[in-house]
C-alpha cells in the first residue's frame, strides 16, 4: 500500500517574485497582520505580502494615529507574525522617527527589524527625501518597500487624511518620489489615497511593483488593513475599503449571548461540565 504523498510545497514569495508578477500582469495581494493567528490564516489563504504595519497603533492599540508606535512595538509584532508565515513575503514597517534622524540610525533599525523579528523586507514612508536612506539600507542587503502619496506618519504635517496629489504639482512630487525610491533600489512602492489616474501612471512608468491602497484598480497590486476589510475596526470607513465581513458585529453578538447565558445559568450545562 503506497503512502499518501505530501501536499505540494508552496513556493515562497520573494521580492523578485513580486517583480515577475508585475511583468506577467499578475496582481499582487497584500494585507496587514499583527499577531500569529491572523498571519497564519492570511498565509494559508494565499496572500502574497503580509505587512506588519504601524497601523497596529490605530486598530490594535486604539490610538488616533500611527506616530505613537515605537521600534520595540514593531519588533514585537513583527516577530510574532514572521513566525507564523511559510509562503508570503513578510514586510515590517519602520515606525515614525526610526529612520528620519539619520541614515546610520535608519540602517541600524532596519537591520534590527530583519535580524530580530525575522521579516524579509522593511517599509519606509516618504519620497525623494528618504531615497538616500533607502539606498543605504538596500546597499546593506535589506529589501525596502517605499510608501508615497498619503503617508500617515506625516499626518500632523498634512492635518487631514484627504486624498493627496489632486493637483499637478503634488502629483509630480509623488511621481518624482516614487522614481527616486526606485532609483535608490526599492523593491516595490505602496501608493496611498491618490487619484486612480495617478495610480495607473505610476504602475505604467515604474519597473518595480506599485501596490495601491485607495489608488485605483490599475496598480500592480492592492493592500488593505485586515481589521478594516473584516469589519473589526469601525472608527472610520474610508471609501477605498471594501468590507468582506462584519466580524465586529458578529463578535459583539457572540459576547452578548455569552453574557446572557452566564447570567441565566444556561452556561455551562451538564455536558459542558466534568
N, C-alpha and C positions, 0 to 999 in steps of 0.2 A: 504494500500500500504506500503510495507516494505521499510525501509530506506536502502540506499546503505551502505554496510559495509565498515568500514575504511580500507585503504590498510594495509597489514601486516607490523608490525613493524620490521625493520631490526635490527638484533642482533648486539650490539656494539662489535667492535673488541678490545680485551684486550691483554696484554702480555701473559696471559695464553692461550687465543685463538690462538695466534701465535704458542705456543708450541704444541697445539693439531693439528694444521695444519701440522706442521713438522711430528708429529707422524703418521698422516694419509696419508702423502705423497701429501698433497695439497699445491701447490705452492703459495707463498705469493707475492702479487703485491704491489709495493711501488713507489711513485713518490713524487716530491717536489712541494711545493706551498708557495707563499709569500704574497698572497692577498686573500680577501674574495671571489671574483668571481671564481678564479681558484680553490680554495679549495672546494667550493660548487659543482662545476662541477665534480671534481675528486671524491668527496664523492658519488654523485649520480651515477657515472659510476661504482662504486663498488670497488674502490681502497681500499686495506686493511690497508696500512700505508701511512700517509702523513707526510713527513719530511719537517719541516721549516728549510731549510738548510742554512749554511753560504755561500753557492753558490749564495745567493742573491747579494753578492759583485760583482760577475762577470756578471750574467745575468740580474740584475736589476740596480745596481749602476755603472756598466761599469768599474769596477776595473780589474786589471791584476791578482789578487789572492784573496784568502779569508781572508788573515791575517788582512785586514783593518776593518773588521766588528767588531762592539762593542757590548757589552751586551745590551745597550739601543736599538740599531738597531734590535737585535734579539727579544727582548721583544715586540717591536712594531709590527713586522711582525707576530710573533707567536700569539699574542693576536687577531689579525685580522683573522688569519687562524682558530684558535680554535673556534671562534665564529660562523664559517660557517659550521662546521662539526658535523654530527649527528652519523655516523657509524664508520668511520675509526679511527684507533689509531693515535693520533697526537703526533709527536716527535719533540722536539726543540733542535737544535744544540747549544751546548755550544761553543762560539767562542774562538778564539785564546787569550790566557792569562786570560781567565775567570776561568780556573781550574788548570793551570800549576803551579801557585805560591805556593800554599799550600792547604791542604785538607780542612782547615777551609773556605778559600775563595771559593773553589770549591763547598762545601756544601751550602754555602750561595747563590751562584749564581744559583745552581741547584734548590734550594728552591724558589728563585725569579722566575725562569722560569716556574715552576709549579704553584706557587701561584698567580703571577701577570698576566701571559699570559694564563693560563688555559690548557697548554699542559699536556699530561698524562705520558710522559717519556722524558728523555734528552739523547742526544748522545754526546759521547766524543771520540776524536781520540787518538790512542796510544795503546800499548800492556802492557807488564809487568810493565813498569814504572808507568803507571797510574792505575794499578789494585788496589793498596791500597786506592787510592782516590775513585775509583768506589765502593769499599766495604763500604766506609764511607757514600757515597750518598745512596746506597741501604739500608744500616742499618737505615737510616732516613726515609725509606719508599718511596723512589723515584726510579722508574724503570730506568735502564740505558741500552742504546744500545751502544755497542762498535764499533770501526772502526779501522781495521788493513789493512796492505798492503800499497798501496799508500795513504798517509794521507796528503791532500792538505795544511793543516796548517803548515806542515813542508817543504813546497816547497823550501824555501830558504836554508834549510839544504840539501835536495836532489839535488837541482839545475836543475831538469828536471821532466817532467811528464811521463817518460818512464815506461814500465812495471816493477813492483817490483818482488822480490823473484824468479828470474830466475836461481839463483844458490842455491845449497843445504843449505849453511849457512844462507842465508836470508830467505829461505823457512822455515827452522827450527825456525828462530826467529819469523816469522809470526805465525806459529803453536803454539809456546810457548806463545806468546802474547794473542792469542785467547783463549787458555786454561786458562791462568791466569785471563782473563776477566770473563770467565765462572765461575771459582772458586770464584771470587770476588762477584758473584751474578748477573752479567749482564743477561738481559732477551733475548738478541739477539746480533748479531755482523754483521756489514757490512764489507765485504772484497772487496777491490777495486784494479783493474788492476793488477791481478796476473794470472799466467798460469792456464788454466782450470783444469789441474790435481790437483793443489793445492786447488782450489775451491772445487773440489769433495772430497778431503781428509778431508778438514775442515768440510764439511757438514756431512760426514760419521762419523767422530770422535767426533764431539761436540753434546751434548744433546740439546743445545739451537739452535734456527734457525740461519742459515747463509744466509744473503741476499747479493747477488753479484751485483757488478757493474763492468763489464769488467772482470769477474772471471769465465766465462763459464756457461754452461747450467745445471750443476749438483747441484748448490746451492739450498737451500730451497726456495729461492725467488729472485726477481730481483728488482733493483731500478735504475731509471734514473732521470736526471734533466728534468723537464717538458719542459722547454724552448728549450732544446736540441732536444727532440723527436718530438716536434711540429715544428721545423724549425724556431723558433723565435730568436735563438742565433746562429750566423753563423761565429763567430770569429775563431773557430776551430771546426772540426768534428771528434771526436775520433772514432776509429774503432768499439768500442763496442756500439755506439749509433745507433739505428735504427730509422730513421725519419719516423714517421707515418703521417706527414703532412708537408706542406711548407707554414706555416701561415705568415712567414715574407715576402715572395714574394707576397702572396695574399694581405696582408695589404698595401704593397707599391703600388700595382696596384690600390687598392681602394683609397688610398690617392691621387695618381696622377690623377685619374678620378675626384675626388672631386675638386682638384685644377683647372683642365681644365674646369669643369662645372661652377665654380665660376667666373673664368676669362672670359668665353664666355657669361656669363649671363644666362646660361641654368639652373642654380640652384640659388634660388628656383623658381618653376613655380607658376602659379596662384593657383593650387591645394595644393601647399605647403605653401600658404600664408593665412593670416586672413583678 
